[in-house]
Amino acid sequence: MKDDGKRRLFLVGAADEPDALMRVLNVVTVLQARLRRLEAEPAVDGLSIRLEIDDPGDHKAEALARRLEACPVVTRLAFGWRGGLAPGAGVTT
């Protein structure tokens, strides 16, 4: 996949567990998404994770969102383009 600068942004809230970041990154790896930027920091309710990936197309981006939502440590999720985010279907706030 060539890098045309188009990236998807996934904002993930995760439980405060020692392996939460690794479990989220495992989902990204299994789906072979090309990670371009990662930020993670403690939050009041656990861990806040920001992932930027090369644009894999709508189908793969939605598949990644579904898999992240299914991950037991994920407590909330929003994804979309850097300019506008859409909450995931099973998001809790």
Backbone as CSV, one residue per row, in Angstrom:
resi,resn,N_x,N_y,N_z,CA_x,CA_y,CA_z,C_x,C_y,C_z
1,MET,0.846,-1.179,0.000,0.000,0.000,0.000,0.886,1.236,0.000
2,LYS,0.661,2.138,-0.912,1.446,3.363,-0.946,0.918,4.347,0.092
3,ASP,1.814,5.182,0.569,1.436,6.179,1.570,0.985,7.442,0.859
4,ASP,-0.321,7.629,0.712,-0.851,8.820,0.054,-1.252,9.887,1.068
5,GLY,-0.910,9.669,2.334,-1.196,10.650,3.367,-2.561,10.527,3.999
6,LYS,-3.442,9.695,3.435,-4.777,9.528,4.006,-4.681,8.549,5.179
7,ARG,-5.165,8.993,6.310,-5.093,8.154,7.505,-6.424,8.120,8.237
8,ARG,-6.661,7.001,8.865,-7.822,6.838,9.742,-7.350,7.046,11.175
9,LEU,-8.231,7.603,11.969,-7.942,7.860,13.375,-8.881,7.025,14.223
10,PHE,-8.326,6.313,15.170,-9.105,5.525,16.120,-8.764,6.034,17.519
11,LEU,-9.779,6.496,18.239,-9.616,6.907,19.630,-10.214,5.805,20.492
12,VAL,-9.377,5.212,21.314,-9.769,4.037,22.083,-9.644,4.333,23.571
13,GLY,-10.669,3.991,24.320,-10.597,4.011,25.772,-10.449,2.575,26.219
14,ALA,-9.522,2.331,27.128,-9.273,0.963,27.582,-9.251,0.909,29.108
15,ALA,-9.539,-0.270,29.619,-9.533,-0.492,31.068,-8.121,-0.308,31.616
16,ASP,-8.052,-0.001,32.877,-6.767,0.178,33.547,-6.211,-1.193,33.922
17,GLU,-5.645,-1.862,32.936,-5.042,-3.184,33.135,-3.627,-3.154,32.581
18,PRO,-2.700,-3.894,33.182,-1.302,-3.846,32.739,-1.090,-4.185,31.263
19,ASP,-1.916,-5.051,30.688,-1.721,-5.470,29.300,-2.696,-4.831,28.320
20,ALA,-3.392,-3.794,28.728,-4.432,-3.182,27.878,-3.867,-2.688,26.550
21,LEU,-2.757,-1.964,26.573,-2.184,-1.440,25.339,-1.777,-2.578,24.407
22,MET,-1.149,-3.595,24.932,-0.710,-4.718,24.097,-1.901,-5.456,23.491
23,ARG,-2.980,-5.566,24.227,-4.162,-6.245,23.693,-4.787,-5.447,22.546
24,VAL,-4.816,-4.134,22.672,-5.337,-3.288,21.596,-4.417,-3.380,20.377
25,LEU,-3.118,-3.297,20.593,-2.174,-3.383,19.475,-2.199,-4.757,18.808
26,ASN,-2.503,-5.786,19.556,-2.623,-7.120,18.973,-3.741,-7.156,17.927
27,VAL,-4.859,-6.497,18.212,-5.967,-6.438,17.248,-5.499,-5.749,15.970
28,VAL,-4.777,-4.661,16.102,-4.267,-3.928,14.939,-3.322,-4.815,14.136
29,THR,-2.469,-5.547,14.819,-1.500,-6.422,14.160,-2.176,-7.576,13.439
30,VAL,-3.135,-8.212,14.085,-3.825,-9.352,13.477,-4.501,-8.942,12.169
31,LEU,-5.051,-7.736,12.112,-5.715,-7.263,10.902,-4.737,-6.601,9.924
32,GLN,-3.459,-6.644,10.242,-2.386,-6.134,9.385,-2.578,-4.676,8.982
33,ALA,-3.059,-3.877,9.918,-3.182,-2.445,9.680,-1.805,-1.803,9.835
34,ARG,-1.492,-0.860,8.983,-0.194,-0.195,9.036,-0.284,1.008,9.972
35,LEU,0.243,0.846,11.159,0.215,1.882,12.190,1.223,2.973,11.853
36,ARG,0.759,4.216,11.844,1.627,5.356,11.530,1.888,6.255,12.733
37,ARG,0.997,6.227,13.711,1.195,7.044,14.915,0.456,6.393,16.064
38,LEU,1.060,6.445,17.232,0.472,5.871,18.434,0.741,6.802,19.601
39,GLU,-0.313,7.101,20.347,-0.189,7.866,21.591,-1.025,7.145,22.635
40,ALA,-0.480,6.999,23.810,-1.221,6.378,24.913,-0.861,7.105,26.202
41,GLU,-1.890,7.360,27.014,-1.648,8.023,28.292,-2.731,7.629,29.280
42,PRO,-2.389,7.662,30.559,-3.396,7.348,31.571,-4.540,8.360,31.509
43,ALA,-5.734,7.872,31.779,-6.925,8.720,31.838,-7.639,8.420,33.153
44,VAL,-8.607,9.245,33.473,-9.350,9.078,34.722,-9.973,7.679,34.809
45,ASP,-10.483,7.195,33.676,-11.194,5.915,33.680,-10.380,4.766,33.078
46,GLY,-9.068,4.923,32.965,-8.238,3.847,32.436,-7.107,4.373,31.578
47,LEU,-7.124,3.996,30.304,-6.067,4.364,29.380,-6.696,4.982,28.132
48,SER,-6.125,6.076,27.665,-6.578,6.726,26.443,-5.551,6.424,25.350
49,ILE,-6.006,5.843,24.241,-5.108,5.432,23.157,-5.557,6.094,21.859
50,ARG,-4.625,6.680,21.158,-4.877,7.311,19.857,-4.051,6.562,18.818
51,LEU,-4.726,6.006,17.818,-4.061,5.257,16.756,-4.330,5.930,15.418
52,GLU,-3.300,6.161,14.637,-3.464,6.612,13.259,-2.926,5.512,12.366
53,ILE,-3.740,5.082,11.402,-3.313,4.033,10.480,-3.515,4.512,9.045
54,ASP,-2.723,3.940,8.135,-2.943,4.229,6.717,-4.372,3.842,6.382
55,ASP,-4.981,4.605,5.475,-6.364,4.322,5.098,-6.461,2.970,4.408
56,PRO,-7.114,1.992,5.058,-7.245,0.669,4.458,-8.513,0.516,3.620
57,GLY,-9.326,1.574,3.541,-10.623,1.492,2.881,-11.709,1.310,3.925
58,ASP,-12.940,1.616,3.533,-14.057,1.574,4.476,-14.271,0.197,5.090
59,HIS,-14.240,-0.839,4.271,-14.523,-2.194,4.754,-13.520,-2.621,5.834
60,LYS,-12.224,-2.417,5.576,-11.203,-2.831,6.547,-11.220,-1.944,7.786
61,ALA,-11.504,-0.659,7.615,-11.573,0.232,8.776,-12.732,-0.168,9.693
62,GLU,-13.869,-0.507,9.098,-15.018,-0.947,9.895,-14.749,-2.305,10.551
63,ALA,-14.040,-3.184,9.866,-13.676,-4.483,10.451,-12.753,-4.273,11.650
64,LEU,-11.797,-3.356,11.519,-10.906,-3.061,12.632,-11.695,-2.489,13.805
65,ALA,-12.636,-1.593,13.528,-13.464,-1.013,14.591,-14.264,-2.099,15.308
66,ARG,-14.859,-3.020,14.545,-15.629,-4.114,15.166,-14.741,-4.988,16.049
67,ARG,-13.542,-5.290,15.570,-12.628,-6.126,16.346,-12.152,-5.397,17.603
68,LEU,-11.907,-4.099,17.497,-11.513,-3.334,18.683,-12.649,-3.305,19.697
69,GLU,-13.882,-3.093,19.222,-15.031,-3.085,20.138,-15.197,-4.426,20.847
70,ALA,-14.827,-5.501,20.179,-14.961,-6.833,20.761,-13.833,-7.164,21.750
71,CYS,-12.792,-6.378,21.734,-11.662,-6.608,22.634,-12.112,-6.330,24.072
72,PRO,-11.900,-7.272,24.982,-12.416,-7.124,26.354,-11.932,-5.893,27.116
73,VAL,-10.762,-5.364,26.799,-10.264,-4.207,27.548,-10.770,-2.876,27.011
74,VAL,-11.364,-2.876,25.815,-11.835,-1.627,25.211,-13.157,-1.209,25.854
75,THR,-13.190,0.025,26.344,-14.382,0.553,27.013,-15.130,1.573,26.153
76,ARG,-14.436,2.184,25.183,-15.089,3.109,24.261,-14.229,3.231,23.005
77,LEU,-14.890,3.650,21.924,-14.199,3.748,20.650,-14.868,4.787,19.762
78,ALA,-14.062,5.599,19.107,-14.522,6.487,18.047,-13.499,6.368,16.923
79,PHE,-13.984,6.427,15.684,-13.051,6.324,14.567,-13.557,7.101,13.367
80,GLY,-12.644,7.421,12.503,-12.973,8.151,11.285,-11.736,8.816,10.742
81,TRP,-11.948,9.879,9.994,-10.832,10.662,9.492,-10.373,11.604,10.593
82,ARG,-9.196,12.119,10.475,-8.686,13.034,11.497,-9.591,14.250,11.671
83,GLY,-10.338,14.634,10.642,-11.206,15.808,10.711,-12.553,15.571,11.356
84,GLY,-13.041,14.337,11.370,-14.372,14.075,11.918,-14.499,12.636,12.367
85,LEU,-14.934,12.436,13.585,-15.005,11.094,14.153,-16.438,10.618,14.269
86,ALA,-16.605,9.332,14.105,-17.898,8.684,14.293,-17.766,7.684,15.429
87,PRO,-18.648,7.712,16.419,-18.557,6.723,17.478,-18.845,5.330,16.929
88,GLY,-18.181,4.340,17.519,-18.431,2.954,17.134,-19.829,2.541,17.558
89,ALA,-20.315,1.455,17.007,-21.695,1.011,17.254,-21.947,0.671,18.719
90,GLY,-21.014,0.022,19.368,-21.226,-0.418,20.739,-20.532,0.445,21.763
91,VAL,-20.394,1.709,21.491,-19.648,2.610,22.358,-20.380,2.872,23.664
92,THR,-19.617,2.872,24.734,-20.165,3.301,26.019,-19.472,4.596,26.378
93,THR,-20.229,5.500,26.970,-19.633,6.779,27.348,-19.809,7.052,28.801
